[in-house]
Amino acid sequence: MTGYLKLLGAATVSGLLGLSVLPAKALTAQECSAKYQAAKSAGTLNGQKWNDFRKAQCGAAATAPEAAETPAPKTAAPSATSAGNAVFPSAVSSKYASESAGKGRRHTCLDQYKANKTTNSNGGLKWIMKGGGYYSECSKRLKGV
């Protein structure tokens, strides 16, 4: 078994090293076509046909212009979700007193979440969301954190 794992690890490392030496991004067909048309109109093709030009100027060794490679600036990440006007239970329901603390909180929060859905009182929160959904906020409040 350990021999297999060593072989698998060696294959993974060699594969990753092989990927790290890949050539730079080649020009897209559209970029290459624009470059060909510019060279054609400037008269600098020196008798090259499209396929010859494409292999020589647009292959993996040729890279796109710098302006095309600069990524667009990213917009600011949305801030953490606020509970807004969501309605939360004040204590774990007595109906779930026989369950563990975590299960009791979860079931109590779920009951309140379902009740809020009918009256649209979840404050725009989904049950589970990135950055903290209804369950996360409800559980924090019931724990007293």
Secondary structure, 3 states (H helix, E strand, C coil): CHHHHHHHHHHHHHHHHHHHCCCCCCCCHHHHHHHHHHHHHHCCCCCCCHHHHHHHHCCCCCCCCHHHHCCCCCCCCCCCCCCCCCCCCCCCCHHHCCCCHHHHHHHHHHHHHHHHHHHCCCCCCCCCCCCCCHHHHHHHHHHCC
